[in-house]
Amino acid sequence: MPGPIAPAAPPPLSPARDRALRQAAQELEAAFLAEMLRQTGLGTTRQSFGGGAGEEQFSSFLRTEQAQAMAARGGIGLAESLFAALVAREGGAP
């Protein structure tokens, strides 16, 4: 007696949609990493320099760039989890 029939696998995503979802997942991971870097105090103004608002603004740009570089190099793996969730929500196969 044959076993149960497995449901058909969902169709794969188009290459353009795959790239868009991967990019979105990477951007979300970068935003998360930037916030974590901010919370650790990376780029906070030291009292000895007192660079004011300009130094504070530059620090946020630096944190954002560092977080984007981290995410582009694999980050902490959050982007892959986010990508898998986005693909599942789209109903496609990775």
PyMOL Python script that loads the backbone (N, CA, C, O; Angstrom):
from pymol import cmd

cmd.read_pdbstr("""\
ATOM      1  N   MET A   1       0.847  -1.168   0.000  1.00  0.00           N
ATOM      2  CA  MET A   1       0.000   0.000   0.000  1.00  0.00           C
ATOM      3  C   MET A   1       0.901   1.243   0.000  1.00  0.00           C
ATOM      4  O   MET A   1       1.770   1.370   0.863  1.00  0.00           O
ATOM      5  N   PRO A   2       0.705   2.158  -0.955  1.00  0.00           N
ATOM      6  CA  PRO A   2       1.545   3.348  -1.039  1.00  0.00           C
ATOM      7  C   PRO A   2       1.282   4.294   0.127  1.00  0.00           C
ATOM      8  O   PRO A   2       0.183   4.338   0.680  1.00  0.00           O
ATOM      9  N   GLY A   3       2.343   5.067   0.496  1.00  0.00           N
ATOM     10  CA  GLY A   3       2.253   6.034   1.587  1.00  0.00           C
ATOM     11  C   GLY A   3       1.524   7.283   1.145  1.00  0.00           C
ATOM     12  O   GLY A   3       1.091   7.381  -0.003  1.00  0.00           O
ATOM     13  N   PRO A   4       1.387   8.216   2.026  1.00  0.00           N
ATOM     14  CA  PRO A   4       0.702   9.473   1.690  1.00  0.00           C
ATOM     15  C   PRO A   4       1.481  10.235   0.620  1.00  0.00           C
ATOM     16  O   PRO A   4       2.705  10.142   0.522  1.00  0.00           O
ATOM     17  N   ILE A   5       0.746  10.972  -0.155  1.00  0.00           N
ATOM     18  CA  ILE A   5       1.340  11.760  -1.232  1.00  0.00           C
ATOM     19  C   ILE A   5       1.817  13.085  -0.650  1.00  0.00           C
ATOM     20  O   ILE A   5       1.065  13.802   0.011  1.00  0.00           O
ATOM     21  N   ALA A   6       3.080  13.391  -0.912  1.00  0.00           N
ATOM     22  CA  ALA A   6       3.650  14.650  -0.416  1.00  0.00           C
ATOM     23  C   ALA A   6       3.143  15.804  -1.274  1.00  0.00           C
ATOM     24  O   ALA A   6       2.990  15.658  -2.486  1.00  0.00           O
ATOM     25  N   PRO A   7       2.886  16.937  -0.654  1.00  0.00           N
ATOM     26  CA  PRO A   7       2.447  18.092  -1.441  1.00  0.00           C
ATOM     27  C   PRO A   7       3.574  18.557  -2.361  1.00  0.00           C
ATOM     28  O   PRO A   7       4.755  18.370  -2.067  1.00  0.00           O
ATOM     29  N   ALA A   8       3.191  19.152  -3.453  1.00  0.00           N
ATOM     30  CA  ALA A   8       4.184  19.651  -4.405  1.00  0.00           C
ATOM     31  C   ALA A   8       4.967  20.796  -3.777  1.00  0.00           C
ATOM     32  O   ALA A   8       4.421  21.603  -3.025  1.00  0.00           O
ATOM     33  N   ALA A   9       6.246  20.852  -4.098  1.00  0.00           N
ATOM     34  CA  ALA A   9       7.094  21.923  -3.580  1.00  0.00           C
ATOM     35  C   ALA A   9       6.688  23.236  -4.243  1.00  0.00           C
ATOM     36  O   ALA A   9       6.316  23.255  -5.417  1.00  0.00           O
ATOM     37  N   PRO A  10       6.761  24.339  -3.486  1.00  0.00           N
ATOM     38  CA  PRO A  10       6.413  25.620  -4.086  1.00  0.00           C
ATOM     39  C   PRO A  10       7.425  25.985  -5.168  1.00  0.00           C
ATOM     40  O   PRO A  10       8.578  25.556  -5.113  1.00  0.00           O
ATOM     41  N   PRO A  11       7.002  26.766  -6.139  1.00  0.00           N
ATOM     42  CA  PRO A  11       7.928  27.159  -7.204  1.00  0.00           C
ATOM     43  C   PRO A  11       9.014  28.077  -6.648  1.00  0.00           C
ATOM     44  O   PRO A  11       8.769  28.820  -5.698  1.00  0.00           O
ATOM     45  N   PRO A  12      10.206  28.031  -7.228  1.00  0.00           N
ATOM     46  CA  PRO A  12      11.263  28.930  -6.754  1.00  0.00           C
ATOM     47  C   PRO A  12      10.934  30.379  -7.104  1.00  0.00           C
ATOM     48  O   PRO A  12      10.169  30.653  -8.029  1.00  0.00           O
ATOM     49  N   LEU A  13      11.512  31.275  -6.366  1.00  0.00           N
ATOM     50  CA  LEU A  13      11.311  32.699  -6.632  1.00  0.00           C
ATOM     51  C   LEU A  13      12.077  33.112  -7.880  1.00  0.00           C
ATOM     52  O   LEU A  13      13.070  32.483  -8.246  1.00  0.00           O
ATOM     53  N   SER A  14      11.617  34.159  -8.520  1.00  0.00           N
ATOM     54  CA  SER A  14      12.351  34.691  -9.664  1.00  0.00           C
ATOM     55  C   SER A  14      13.675  35.260  -9.151  1.00  0.00           C
ATOM     56  O   SER A  14      13.764  35.664  -7.991  1.00  0.00           O
ATOM     57  N   PRO A  15      14.695  35.296  -9.997  1.00  0.00           N
ATOM     58  CA  PRO A  15      15.986  35.843  -9.555  1.00  0.00           C
ATOM     59  C   PRO A  15      15.880  37.277  -9.035  1.00  0.00           C
ATOM     60  O   PRO A  15      16.547  37.631  -8.063  1.00  0.00           O
ATOM     61  N   ALA A  16      15.058  38.095  -9.665  1.00  0.00           N
ATOM     62  CA  ALA A  16      14.905  39.480  -9.221  1.00  0.00           C
ATOM     63  C   ALA A  16      14.260  39.544  -7.838  1.00  0.00           C
ATOM     64  O   ALA A  16      14.678  40.331  -6.988  1.00  0.00           O
ATOM     65  N   ARG A  17      13.247  38.715  -7.618  1.00  0.00           N
ATOM     66  CA  ARG A  17      12.567  38.710  -6.315  1.00  0.00           C
ATOM     67  C   ARG A  17      13.492  38.156  -5.241  1.00  0.00           C
ATOM     68  O   ARG A  17      13.497  38.649  -4.113  1.00  0.00           O
ATOM     69  N   ASP A  18      14.274  37.137  -5.581  1.00  0.00           N
ATOM     70  CA  ASP A  18      15.231  36.554  -4.657  1.00  0.00           C
ATOM     71  C   ASP A  18      16.235  37.625  -4.209  1.00  0.00           C
ATOM     72  O   ASP A  18      16.523  37.755  -3.019  1.00  0.00           O
ATOM     73  N   ARG A  19      16.763  38.389  -5.174  1.00  0.00           N
ATOM     74  CA  ARG A  19      17.721  39.460  -4.855  1.00  0.00           C
ATOM     75  C   ARG A  19      17.079  40.519  -3.961  1.00  0.00           C
ATOM     76  O   ARG A  19      17.697  40.992  -3.008  1.00  0.00           O
ATOM     77  N   ALA A  20      15.840  40.887  -4.273  1.00  0.00           N
ATOM     78  CA  ALA A  20      15.147  41.913  -3.498  1.00  0.00           C
ATOM     79  C   ALA A  20      14.923  41.463  -2.056  1.00  0.00           C
ATOM     80  O   ALA A  20      15.109  42.248  -1.125  1.00  0.00           O
ATOM     81  N   LEU A  21      14.528  40.212  -1.869  1.00  0.00           N
ATOM     82  CA  LEU A  21      14.304  39.700  -0.516  1.00  0.00           C
ATOM     83  C   LEU A  21      15.616  39.579   0.247  1.00  0.00           C
ATOM     84  O   LEU A  21      15.671  39.885   1.438  1.00  0.00           O
ATOM     85  N   ARG A  22      16.671  39.135  -0.428  1.00  0.00           N
ATOM     86  CA  ARG A  22      17.988  39.047   0.226  1.00  0.00           C
ATOM     87  C   ARG A  22      18.472  40.434   0.635  1.00  0.00           C
ATOM     88  O   ARG A  22      19.018  40.604   1.726  1.00  0.00           O
ATOM     89  N   GLN A  23      18.278  41.415  -0.223  1.00  0.00           N
ATOM     90  CA  GLN A  23      18.692  42.783   0.079  1.00  0.00           C
ATOM     91  C   GLN A  23      17.912  43.323   1.277  1.00  0.00           C
ATOM     92  O   GLN A  23      18.488  43.949   2.166  1.00  0.00           O
ATOM     93  N   ALA A  24      16.609  43.082   1.298  1.00  0.00           N
ATOM     94  CA  ALA A  24      15.782  43.546   2.414  1.00  0.00           C
ATOM     95  C   ALA A  24      16.232  42.903   3.726  1.00  0.00           C
ATOM     96  O   ALA A  24      16.315  43.573   4.755  1.00  0.00           O
ATOM     97  N   ALA A  25      16.518  41.616   3.684  1.00  0.00           N
ATOM     98  CA  ALA A  25      16.968  40.905   4.883  1.00  0.00           C
ATOM     99  C   ALA A  25      18.315  41.450   5.358  1.00  0.00           C
ATOM    100  O   ALA A  25      18.525  41.617   6.559  1.00  0.00           O
ATOM    101  N   GLN A  26      19.213  41.724   4.440  1.00  0.00           N
ATOM    102  CA  GLN A  26      20.526  42.261   4.801  1.00  0.00           C
ATOM    103  C   GLN A  26      20.398  43.669   5.387  1.00  0.00           C
ATOM    104  O   GLN A  26      21.096  44.011   6.342  1.00  0.00           O
ATOM    105  N   GLU A  27      19.517  44.474   4.824  1.00  0.00           N
ATOM    106  CA  GLU A  27      19.305  45.827   5.348  1.00  0.00           C
ATOM    107  C   GLU A  27      18.713  45.785   6.759  1.00  0.00           C
ATOM    108  O   GLU A  27      19.075  46.598   7.609  1.00  0.00           O
ATOM    109  N   LEU A  28      17.808  44.844   7.007  1.00  0.00           N
ATOM    110  CA  LEU A  28      17.241  44.704   8.351  1.00  0.00           C
ATOM    111  C   LEU A  28      18.312  44.275   9.348  1.00  0.00           C
ATOM    112  O   LEU A  28      18.353  44.775  10.473  1.00  0.00           O
ATOM    113  N   GLU A  29      19.181  43.348   8.937  1.00  0.00           N
ATOM    114  CA  GLU A  29      20.260  42.932   9.827  1.00  0.00           C
ATOM    115  C   GLU A  29      21.203  44.106  10.098  1.00  0.00           C
ATOM    116  O   GLU A  29      21.642  44.289  11.234  1.00  0.00           O
ATOM    117  N   ALA A  30      21.519  44.897   9.082  1.00  0.00           N
ATOM    118  CA  ALA A  30      22.399  46.048   9.262  1.00  0.00           C
ATOM    119  C   ALA A  30      21.779  47.055  10.228  1.00  0.00           C
ATOM    120  O   ALA A  30      22.484  47.612  11.071  1.00  0.00           O
ATOM    121  N   ALA A  31      20.483  47.294  10.121  1.00  0.00           N
ATOM    122  CA  ALA A  31      19.810  48.223  11.035  1.00  0.00           C
ATOM    123  C   ALA A  31      19.875  47.690  12.466  1.00  0.00           C
ATOM    124  O   ALA A  31      20.109  48.453  13.403  1.00  0.00           O
ATOM    125  N   PHE A  32      19.672  46.403  12.632  1.00  0.00           N
ATOM    126  CA  PHE A  32      19.759  45.789  13.951  1.00  0.00           C
ATOM    127  C   PHE A  32      21.171  45.928  14.512  1.00  0.00           C
ATOM    128  O   PHE A  32      21.347  46.301  15.672  1.00  0.00           O
ATOM    129  N   LEU A  33      22.174  45.629  13.692  1.00  0.00           N
ATOM    130  CA  LEU A  33      23.559  45.726  14.144  1.00  0.00           C
ATOM    131  C   LEU A  33      23.931  47.173  14.491  1.00  0.00           C
ATOM    132  O   LEU A  33      24.640  47.406  15.470  1.00  0.00           O
ATOM    133  N   ALA A  34      23.466  48.135  13.708  1.00  0.00           N
ATOM    134  CA  ALA A  34      23.750  49.537  14.000  1.00  0.00           C
ATOM    135  C   ALA A  34      23.182  49.931  15.356  1.00  0.00           C
ATOM    136  O   ALA A  34      23.829  50.646  16.121  1.00  0.00           O
ATOM    137  N   GLU A  35      21.992  49.474  15.648  1.00  0.00           N
ATOM    138  CA  GLU A  35      21.386  49.782  16.945  1.00  0.00           C
ATOM    139  C   GLU A  35      22.156  49.104  18.073  1.00  0.00           C
ATOM    140  O   GLU A  35      22.340  49.695  19.137  1.00  0.00           O
ATOM    141  N   MET A  36      22.603  47.879  17.853  1.00  0.00           N
ATOM    142  CA  MET A  36      23.394  47.190  18.875  1.00  0.00           C
ATOM    143  C   MET A  36      24.732  47.910  19.104  1.00  0.00           C
ATOM    144  O   MET A  36      25.185  48.033  20.242  1.00  0.00           O
ATOM    145  N   LEU A  37      25.352  48.377  18.032  1.00  0.00           N
ATOM    146  CA  LEU A  37      26.600  49.127  18.169  1.00  0.00           C
ATOM    147  C   LEU A  37      26.367  50.435  18.925  1.00  0.00           C
ATOM    148  O   LEU A  37      27.196  50.852  19.735  1.00  0.00           O
ATOM    149  N   ARG A  38      25.234  51.074  18.652  1.00  0.00           N
ATOM    150  CA  ARG A  38      24.910  52.311  19.361  1.00  0.00           C
ATOM    151  C   ARG A  38      24.729  52.047  20.848  1.00  0.00           C
ATOM    152  O   ARG A  38      25.197  52.817  21.686  1.00  0.00           O
ATOM    153  N   GLN A  39      24.049  50.958  21.168  1.00  0.00           N
ATOM    154  CA  GLN A  39      23.796  50.634  22.569  1.00  0.00           C
ATOM    155  C   GLN A  39      25.087  50.299  23.326  1.00  0.00           C
ATOM    156  O   GLN A  39      25.165  50.504  24.537  1.00  0.00           O
ATOM    157  N   THR A  40      26.084  49.792  22.626  1.00  0.00           N
ATOM    158  CA  THR A  40      27.354  49.484  23.284  1.00  0.00           C
ATOM    159  C   THR A  40      28.203  50.717  23.492  1.00  0.00           C
ATOM    160  O   THR A  40      29.215  50.661  24.190  1.00  0.00           O
ATOM    161  N   GLY A  41      27.807  51.835  22.896  1.00  0.00           N
ATOM    162  CA  GLY A  41      28.540  53.078  23.076  1.00  0.00           C
ATOM    163  C   GLY A  41      29.538  53.355  21.981  1.00  0.00           C
ATOM    164  O   GLY A  41      30.312  54.307  22.089  1.00  0.00           O
ATOM    165  N   LEU A  42      29.550  52.560  20.929  1.00  0.00           N
ATOM    166  CA  LEU A  42      30.482  52.803  19.839  1.00  0.00           C
ATOM    167  C   LEU A  42      30.184  54.149  19.192  1.00  0.00           C
ATOM    168  O   LEU A  42      29.056  54.410  18.772  1.00  0.00           O
ATOM    169  N   GLY A  43      31.184  54.987  19.116  1.00  0.00           N
ATOM    170  CA  GLY A  43      31.037  56.281  18.472  1.00  0.00           C
ATOM    171  C   GLY A  43      30.472  57.373  19.356  1.00  0.00           C
ATOM    172  O   GLY A  43      30.157  58.457  18.865  1.00  0.00           O
ATOM    173  N   THR A  44      30.335  57.113  20.654  1.00  0.00           N
ATOM    174  CA  THR A  44      29.840  58.178  21.526  1.00  0.00           C
ATOM    175  C   THR A  44      30.911  59.248  21.682  1.00  0.00           C
ATOM    176  O   THR A  44      32.106  58.949  21.677  1.00  0.00           O
ATOM    177  N   THR A  45      30.486  60.463  21.817  1.00  0.00           N
ATOM    178  CA  THR A  45      31.396  61.587  21.939  1.00  0.00           C
ATOM    179  C   THR A  45      32.108  61.535  23.285  1.00  0.00           C
ATOM    180  O   THR A  45      31.475  61.392  24.331  1.00  0.00           O
ATOM    181  N   ARG A  46      33.406  61.649  23.243  1.00  0.00           N
ATOM    182  CA  ARG A  46      34.197  61.700  24.476  1.00  0.00           C
ATOM    183  C   ARG A  46      34.190  63.139  24.985  1.00  0.00           C
ATOM    184  O   ARG A  46      34.171  64.089  24.203  1.00  0.00           O
ATOM    185  N   GLN A  47      34.205  63.277  26.266  1.00  0.00           N
ATOM    186  CA  GLN A  47      34.167  64.616  26.863  1.00  0.00           C
ATOM    187  C   GLN A  47      35.417  65.424  26.530  1.00  0.00           C
ATOM    188  O   GLN A  47      35.360  66.652  26.474  1.00  0.00           O
ATOM    189  N   SER A  48      36.546  64.748  26.308  1.00  0.00           N
ATOM    190  CA  SER A  48      37.796  65.472  26.066  1.00  0.00           C
ATOM    191  C   SER A  48      37.820  66.167  24.703  1.00  0.00           C
ATOM    192  O   SER A  48      38.501  67.181  24.545  1.00  0.00           O
ATOM    193  N   PHE A  49      37.088  65.640  23.714  1.00  0.00           N
ATOM    194  CA  PHE A  49      37.106  66.256  22.396  1.00  0.00           C
ATOM    195  C   PHE A  49      36.003  67.293  22.252  1.00  0.00           C
ATOM    196  O   PHE A  49      36.242  68.393  21.756  1.00  0.00           O
ATOM    197  N   GLY A  50      34.815  66.950  22.679  1.00  0.00           N
ATOM    198  CA  GLY A  50      33.702  67.892  22.632  1.00  0.00           C
ATOM    199  C   GLY A  50      33.389  68.401  21.237  1.00  0.00           C
ATOM    200  O   GLY A  50      33.225  69.605  21.038  1.00  0.00           O
ATOM    201  N   GLY A  51      33.303  67.491  20.261  1.00  0.00           N
ATOM    202  CA  GLY A  51      33.066  67.859  18.883  1.00  0.00           C
ATOM    203  C   GLY A  51      31.660  68.333  18.592  1.00  0.00           C
ATOM    204  O   GLY A  51      31.390  68.791  17.483  1.00  0.00           O
ATOM    205  N   GLY A  52      30.766  68.239  19.540  1.00  0.00           N
ATOM    206  CA  GLY A  52      29.415  68.754  19.364  1.00  0.00           C
ATOM    207  C   GLY A  52      28.556  67.916  18.430  1.00  0.00           C
ATOM    208  O   GLY A  52      28.760  66.714  18.262  1.00  0.00           O
ATOM    209  N   ALA A  53      27.586  68.600  17.828  1.00  0.00           N
ATOM    210  CA  ALA A  53      26.594  67.926  16.985  1.00  0.00           C
ATOM    211  C   ALA A  53      27.226  67.295  15.750  1.00  0.00           C
ATOM    212  O   ALA A  53      26.796  66.222  15.325  1.00  0.00           O
ATOM    213  N   GLY A  54      28.221  67.925  15.173  1.00  0.00           N
ATOM    214  CA  GLY A  54      28.872  67.375  13.985  1.00  0.00           C
ATOM    215  C   GLY A  54      29.531  66.046  14.265  1.00  0.00           C
ATOM    216  O   GLY A  54      29.439  65.114  13.467  1.00  0.00           O
ATOM    217  N   GLU A  55      30.195  65.960  15.404  1.00  0.00           N
ATOM    218  CA  GLU A  55      30.845  64.703  15.768  1.00  0.00           C
ATOM    219  C   GLU A  55      29.807  63.624  16.057  1.00  0.00           C
ATOM    220  O   GLU A  55      30.004  62.466  15.690  1.00  0.00           O
ATOM    221  N   GLU A  56      28.726  63.980  16.698  1.00  0.00           N
ATOM    222  CA  GLU A  56      27.665  63.021  16.972  1.00  0.00           C
ATOM    223  C   GLU A  56      27.048  62.492  15.677  1.00  0.00           C
ATOM    224  O   GLU A  56      26.774  61.298  15.553  1.00  0.00           O
ATOM    225  N   GLN A  57      26.832  63.392  14.715  1.00  0.00           N
ATOM    226  CA  GLN A  57      26.256  62.982  13.430  1.00  0.00           C
ATOM    227  C   GLN A  57      27.207  62.058  12.692  1.00  0.00           C
ATOM    228  O   GLN A  57      26.784  61.034  12.155  1.00  0.00           O
ATOM    229  N   PHE A  58      28.486  62.407  12.660  1.00  0.00           N
ATOM    230  CA  PHE A  58      29.467  61.562  11.995  1.00  0.00           C
ATOM    231  C   PHE A  58      29.511  60.184  12.640  1.00  0.00           C
ATOM    232  O   PHE A  58      29.633  59.175  11.945  1.00  0.00           O
ATOM    233  N   SER A  59      29.413  60.138  13.960  1.00  0.00           N
ATOM    234  CA  SER A  59      29.433  58.856  14.667  1.00  0.00           C
ATOM    235  C   SER A  59      28.297  57.954  14.219  1.00  0.00           C
ATOM    236  O   SER A  59      28.487  56.746  14.079  1.00  0.00           O
ATOM    237  N   SER A  60      27.113  58.522  13.992  1.00  0.00           N
ATOM    238  CA  SER A  60      25.984  57.696  13.553  1.00  0.00           C
ATOM    239  C   SER A  60      26.221  57.172  12.139  1.00  0.00           C
ATOM    240  O   SER A  60      25.860  56.036  11.830  1.00  0.00           O
ATOM    241  N   PHE A  61      26.833  58.002  11.268  1.00  0.00           N
ATOM    242  CA  PHE A  61      27.166  57.537   9.919  1.00  0.00           C
ATOM    243  C   PHE A  61      28.179  56.403   9.976  1.00  0.00           C
ATOM    244  O   PHE A  61      28.064  55.415   9.252  1.00  0.00           O
ATOM    245  N   LEU A  62      29.170  56.559  10.844  1.00  0.00           N
ATOM    246  CA  LEU A  62      30.204  55.542  10.991  1.00  0.00           C
ATOM    247  C   LEU A  62      29.604  54.220  11.481  1.00  0.00           C
ATOM    248  O   LEU A  62      29.931  53.156  10.956  1.00  0.00           O
ATOM    249  N   ARG A  63      28.733  54.289  12.483  1.00  0.00           N
ATOM    250  CA  ARG A  63      28.069  53.071  12.986  1.00  0.00           C
ATOM    251  C   ARG A  63      27.262  52.402  11.888  1.00  0.00           C
ATOM    252  O   ARG A  63      27.300  51.180  11.745  1.00  0.00           O
ATOM    253  N   THR A  64      26.530  53.195  11.108  1.00  0.00           N
ATOM    254  CA  THR A  64      25.712  52.641  10.028  1.00  0.00           C
ATOM    255  C   THR A  64      26.584  51.940   8.995  1.00  0.00           C
ATOM    256  O   THR A  64      26.268  50.831   8.563  1.00  0.00           O
ATOM    257  N   GLU A  65      27.672  52.578   8.599  1.00  0.00           N
ATOM    258  CA  GLU A  65      28.579  51.971   7.617  1.00  0.00           C
ATOM    259  C   GLU A  65      29.220  50.698   8.157  1.00  0.00           C
ATOM    260  O   GLU A  65      29.347  49.711   7.432  1.00  0.00           O
ATOM    261  N   GLN A  66      29.622  50.713   9.417  1.00  0.00           N
ATOM    262  CA  GLN A  66      30.211  49.522  10.019  1.00  0.00           C
ATOM    263  C   GLN A  66      29.189  48.386  10.077  1.00  0.00           C
ATOM    264  O   GLN A  66      29.522  47.235   9.798  1.00  0.00           O
ATOM    265  N   ALA A  67      27.967  48.703  10.433  1.00  0.00           N
ATOM    266  CA  ALA A  67      26.919  47.683  10.504  1.00  0.00           C
ATOM    267  C   ALA A  67      26.616  47.119   9.118  1.00  0.00           C
ATOM    268  O   ALA A  67      26.414  45.912   8.977  1.00  0.00           O
ATOM    269  N   GLN A  68      26.581  47.972   8.095  1.00  0.00           N
ATOM    270  CA  GLN A  68      26.342  47.485   6.738  1.00  0.00           C
ATOM    271  C   GLN A  68      27.473  46.584   6.270  1.00  0.00           C
ATOM    272  O   GLN A  68      27.229  45.569   5.616  1.00  0.00           O
ATOM    273  N   ALA A  69      28.707  46.944   6.597  1.00  0.00           N
ATOM    274  CA  ALA A  69      29.853  46.102   6.230  1.00  0.00           C
ATOM    275  C   ALA A  69      29.793  44.760   6.946  1.00  0.00           C
ATOM    276  O   ALA A  69      30.094  43.724   6.354  1.00  0.00           O
ATOM    277  N   MET A  70      29.408  44.776   8.210  1.00  0.00           N
ATOM    278  CA  MET A  70      29.282  43.524   8.960  1.00  0.00           C
ATOM    279  C   MET A  70      28.214  42.627   8.331  1.00  0.00           C
ATOM    280  O   MET A  70      28.440  41.433   8.138  1.00  0.00           O
ATOM    281  N   ALA A  71      27.062  43.197   8.016  1.00  0.00           N
ATOM    282  CA  ALA A  71      25.966  42.425   7.427  1.00  0.00           C
ATOM    283  C   ALA A  71      26.349  41.878   6.059  1.00  0.00           C
ATOM    284  O   ALA A  71      25.988  40.752   5.717  1.00  0.00           O
ATOM    285  N   ALA A  72      27.083  42.675   5.270  1.00  0.00           N
ATOM    286  CA  ALA A  72      27.495  42.233   3.931  1.00  0.00           C
ATOM    287  C   ALA A  72      28.463  41.051   3.998  1.00  0.00           C
ATOM    288  O   ALA A  72      28.546  40.259   3.060  1.00  0.00           O
ATOM    289  N   ARG A  73      29.183  40.936   5.095  1.00  0.00           N
ATOM    290  CA  ARG A  73      30.144  39.843   5.261  1.00  0.00           C
ATOM    291  C   ARG A  73      29.570  38.663   6.029  1.00  0.00           C
ATOM    292  O   ARG A  73      30.316  37.793   6.479  1.00  0.00           O
ATOM    293  N   GLY A  74      28.263  38.627   6.182  1.00  0.00           N
ATOM    294  CA  GLY A  74      27.637  37.494   6.851  1.00  0.00           C
ATOM    295  C   GLY A  74      27.039  37.836   8.197  1.00  0.00           C
ATOM    296  O   GLY A  74      26.176  37.114   8.697  1.00  0.00           O
ATOM    297  N   GLY A  75      27.487  38.931   8.789  1.00  0.00           N
ATOM    298  CA  GLY A  75      26.911  39.399  10.042  1.00  0.00           C
ATOM    299  C   GLY A  75      26.831  38.330  11.110  1.00  0.00           C
ATOM    300  O   GLY A  75      27.781  37.581  11.336  1.00  0.00           O
ATOM    301  N   ILE A  76      25.696  38.271  11.755  1.00  0.00           N
ATOM    302  CA  ILE A  76      25.476  37.303  12.822  1.00  0.00           C
ATOM    303  C   ILE A  76      24.499  36.215  12.381  1.00  0.00           C
ATOM    304  O   ILE A  76      24.026  35.430  13.202  1.00  0.00           O
ATOM    305  N   GLY A  77      24.202  36.173  11.096  1.00  0.00           N
ATOM    306  CA  GLY A  77      23.296  35.153  10.570  1.00  0.00           C
ATOM    307  C   GLY A  77      21.832  35.545  10.593  1.00  0.00           C
ATOM    308  O   GLY A  77      20.970  34.765  10.187  1.00  0.00           O
ATOM    309  N   LEU A  78      21.552  36.731  11.059  1.00  0.00           N
ATOM    310  CA  LEU A  78      20.164  37.182  11.143  1.00  0.00           C
ATOM    311  C   LEU A  78      19.547  37.347   9.758  1.00  0.00           C
ATOM    312  O   LEU A  78      18.370  37.045   9.563  1.00  0.00           O
ATOM    313  N   ALA A  79      20.332  37.823   8.802  1.00  0.00           N
ATOM    314  CA  ALA A  79      19.805  38.046   7.450  1.00  0.00           C
ATOM    315  C   ALA A  79      19.302  36.745   6.829  1.00  0.00           C
ATOM    316  O   ALA A  79      18.274  36.740   6.152  1.00  0.00           O
ATOM    317  N   GLU A  80      20.014  35.648   7.054  1.00  0.00           N
ATOM    318  CA  GLU A  80      19.565  34.361   6.488  1.00  0.00           C
ATOM    319  C   GLU A  80      18.239  33.925   7.097  1.00  0.00           C
ATOM    320  O   GLU A  80      17.366  33.419   6.392  1.00  0.00           O
ATOM    321  N   SER A  81      18.088  34.117   8.393  1.00  0.00           N
ATOM    322  CA  SER A  81      16.818  33.772   9.048  1.00  0.00           C
ATOM    323  C   SER A  81      15.689  34.656   8.533  1.00  0.00           C
ATOM    324  O   SER A  81      14.583  34.184   8.267  1.00  0.00           O
ATOM    325  N   LEU A  82      15.987  35.952   8.397  1.00  0.00           N
ATOM    326  CA  LEU A  82      14.978  36.869   7.874  1.00  0.00           C
ATOM    327  C   LEU A  82      14.619  36.524   6.436  1.00  0.00           C
ATOM    328  O   LEU A  82      13.447  36.560   6.062  1.00  0.00           O
ATOM    329  N   PHE A  83      15.625  36.189   5.627  1.00  0.00           N
ATOM    330  CA  PHE A  83      15.376  35.817   4.238  1.00  0.00           C
ATOM    331  C   PHE A  83      14.469  34.593   4.166  1.00  0.00           C
ATOM    332  O   PHE A  83      13.516  34.571   3.387  1.00  0.00           O
ATOM    333  N   ALA A  84      14.761  33.573   4.975  1.00  0.00           N
ATOM    334  CA  ALA A  84      13.934  32.360   4.978  1.00  0.00           C
ATOM    335  C   ALA A  84      12.492  32.683   5.361  1.00  0.00           C
ATOM    336  O   ALA A  84      11.556  32.128   4.787  1.00  0.00           O
ATOM    337  N   ALA A  85      12.313  33.579   6.328  1.00  0.00           N
ATOM    338  CA  ALA A  85      10.962  33.960   6.728  1.00  0.00           C
ATOM    339  C   ALA A  85      10.249  34.735   5.625  1.00  0.00           C
ATOM    340  O   ALA A  85       9.054  34.546   5.399  1.00  0.00           O
ATOM    341  N   LEU A  86      10.988  35.612   4.938  1.00  0.00           N
ATOM    342  CA  LEU A  86      10.387  36.363   3.839  1.00  0.00           C
ATOM    343  C   LEU A  86       9.993  35.438   2.684  1.00  0.00           C
ATOM    344  O   LEU A  86       8.941  35.616   2.070  1.00  0.00           O
ATOM    345  N   VAL A  87      10.839  34.457   2.394  1.00  0.00           N
ATOM    346  CA  VAL A  87      10.529  33.499   1.322  1.00  0.00           C
ATOM    347  C   VAL A  87       9.298  32.689   1.696  1.00  0.00           C
ATOM    348  O   VAL A  87       8.412  32.478   0.867  1.00  0.00           O
ATOM    349  N   ALA A  88       9.243  32.239   2.934  1.00  0.00           N
ATOM    350  CA  ALA A  88       8.073  31.458   3.384  1.00  0.00           C
ATOM    351  C   ALA A  88       6.790  32.291   3.285  1.00  0.00           C
ATOM    352  O   ALA A  88       5.725  31.794   2.919  1.00  0.00           O
ATOM    353  N   ARG A  89       6.930  33.558   3.621  1.00  0.00           N
ATOM    354  CA  ARG A  89       5.746  34.428   3.534  1.00  0.00           C
ATOM    355  C   ARG A  89       5.302  34.630   2.086  1.00  0.00           C
ATOM    356  O   ARG A  89       4.110  34.763   1.805  1.00  0.00           O
ATOM    357  N   GLU A  90       6.269  34.652   1.176  1.00  0.00           N
ATOM    358  CA  GLU A  90       5.963  34.786  -0.258  1.00  0.00           C
ATOM    359  C   GLU A  90       5.370  33.496  -0.820  1.00  0.00           C
ATOM    360  O   GLU A  90       4.724  33.505  -1.867  1.00  0.00           O
ATOM    361  N   GLY A  91       5.594  32.396  -0.122  1.00  0.00           N
ATOM    362  CA  GLY A  91       5.083  31.117  -0.601  1.00  0.00           C
ATOM    363  C   GLY A  91       5.964  30.471  -1.654  1.00  0.00           C
ATOM    364  O   GLY A  91       5.507  29.612  -2.409  1.00  0.00           O
ATOM    365  N   GLY A  92       7.204  30.873  -1.707  1.00  0.00           N
ATOM    366  CA  GLY A  92       8.140  30.316  -2.693  1.00  0.00           C
ATOM    367  C   GLY A  92       9.167  29.430  -2.032  1.00  0.00           C
ATOM    368  O   GLY A  92       9.218  29.316  -0.807  1.00  0.00           O
ATOM    369  N   ALA A  93       9.981  28.807  -2.854  1.00  0.00           N
ATOM    370  CA  ALA A  93      11.068  27.970  -2.364  1.00  0.00           C
ATOM    371  C   ALA A  93      12.366  28.740  -2.556  1.00  0.00           C
ATOM    372  O   ALA A  93      12.549  29.378  -3.593  1.00  0.00           O
ATOM    373  N   PRO A  94      13.275  28.696  -1.577  1.00  0.00           N
ATOM    374  CA  PRO A  94      14.540  29.406  -1.731  1.00  0.00           C
ATOM    375  C   PRO A  94      15.396  28.831  -2.838  1.00  0.00           C
ATOM    376  O   PRO A  94      16.495  29.325  -3.088  1.00  0.00           O
TER     377      PRO A  94
END
""", "prot")
cmd.dss("prot")
cmd.show_as("cartoon", "prot")
cmd.util.cbc("prot")
cmd.orient("prot")
